[in-house]
């Protein structure tokens, strides 16, 4: 797919361990563990969103409290692992503002994901969010020196669009010429999730290049979630004043259930990106395949979510597209 394939990454790590293959093997497993845990946390987010509907959790409130929990979780992790922040703020101006922008994007995209999960389903929303990997892949290919796409990768990009459409299609929509509001939302929301997810992943990929070590990655995550929390609180206060909306304890509990895996999904993703030389063109396809497989299996098991034959064809095309992108 590009000049820095997995074999090259492997050889780079090998030189860092002075020929000690046992240490290298252990480190490789540890790196893949970062990626797997991040994917599992991301899949858990969609499942919690689906549970919001069953629990009667208000999406706006749940998302807002989720970001507050992310900040608290990240702060606890930072203090436990790294201590005082002063030593790792040397180049904070390079990543602080991107973290703020990313936080606003987090809130917008996460809210869209919550509504899309309820209207279109866990699997479709997860697929839309993860197929947005096209955006960071193209970013790496076009703007990161040394990355190139193979013809197979181009074929994967072409397959992405019919895959997303077929996976999002609903049987009742195909039979009706006049779509109902719920049907329209089931199509539009996954598309918006796709766009926002691509922008978020690209921003993470680009910002991670300027971070110096795990401590700054932790601070970057905290700053991003802090900006998202502020955005959410502004919206929540407006809704309380405008509509008299009340805060319910179940929304706080929902935010806690969402916030813990949300923080680790980003923090571990940053570490996985660094481990693979910040090469999102290779990492994001693999990462999203793991998420799609996990979320689809879990949603069918936990919520009994049914997929039509059209949806299954779309998912099959998506898997082929992701595989082609990873070649």
Buried (B, 14 or more C-beta within 10 A) or exposed (E): BBEBEBEBBEEEBBEEBEEEEEBBEEBBEEBEEBBBBBBBBBBBBBBBBBBBBEBEBBBBBBBBBBBBBBBBBBBEBBEEEBEEBEEBEEEBEBBBEBBBBBBBBBBBBBBBBBBBBBBBBBBBBBBBBBBBBBBBBBBBBEEBEEBEBEEEBEBBBEBBBBBBBBBBBBEEBEEEEEBEEEBEBBBBBBBBBBBBBBBBBBBBBBBBBBBEEBBBBBBBBBBBBBBBBBBBBEBBEEBEEEEEBEEEEBBBBBBBBBBBBBBBBBBBBBBBBBBBBBBBBBBBBBBBBBBBBBBBEBBBEEBEBEBBEBBEBBBEBBBBBBBBBBE
